[in-house]
Each structure stands twice: as C-alpha cells, then as structure tokens.
Amino acid sequence: MAITKTDFMRGMQCPKMLWLDKHMDNILRHLLGTFADAIRAASAEAKALVAIKLKLAQ
C-alpha cells in the first residue's frame, strides 16, 4: 500500500481519513456482499411464501 504525499498530508490532518482512504474499497466490497446475501435470503423467503399461498389457494 503506497502512500502519496497527498495521502500523507491528509493523514496529518486526520489519521482516520488516511485509514478510511486506504480501506474504503474493502469496506464497500464487504458491505455490498452482505447486502447481496440479505437480498438473496429475502428473495428465497418470498418464493417460499408464494408457494405456500398457491398451495392454500387450491
């Protein structure tokens, strides 16, 4: 992980910003993966509910 002069200066102003700049891609990738998993789970539950509703309607 290379640090540019700009990164260094931002880190001097706010160490948390330097950390966030360097780790943002990993954080977003993790959050998007978690969100996609939640959507898949909700979709599976919705399909199961539709199947139950169709059985009850018969």
N, C-alpha and C positions, 0 to 999 in steps of 0.2 A: 504494500500500500504506500504509494509515493505521496509525499506532502509537498504541495507547491508553496510558493511564497504567499500567495493569496490565502491558501488554507491555513498557513502558519499565522498570518495576521488575524484572520477570523478567529482562530483558536486562542490567540492572545486576548481578544476582546471577549470571547465567550467560549470556554472549553467545551461546554455542552454542544454548541453549534458545530464545532470541529468533529466531535464524535458522531453527531447526527448526520453531517455531510458525508462522512465515510461509511456509515452503516445504513443509510436510508434505503438503498436498493434491497438489501437483505430483509429489512423490516417490511417493506412493501410486498416483497415476494411471499413472505410468511403470512402476512395478513390476507393477501389475495388467495393463497392456498387454503387458508382456514375458512374464508368466506365461500369459496367454491365448494368445499366439503359440506358446509352448512346448507347451501342451496341444493346439492345432490341429496342430502338427507331429507330435506323438506319435500323435494320432488318425489322421493320414494314413498314418503308418508302420504302425500296427496294421492298418488297412484293407488295405494292400498285402500284409502278411504273411498275412492271412486269405485273400486272393485267391490267393496262391502256394500256401498249404496246400490250398485247394479244388482247384486245378489238379493238384497232386500226388496228391490222393486219388482222382482219377478214373481 
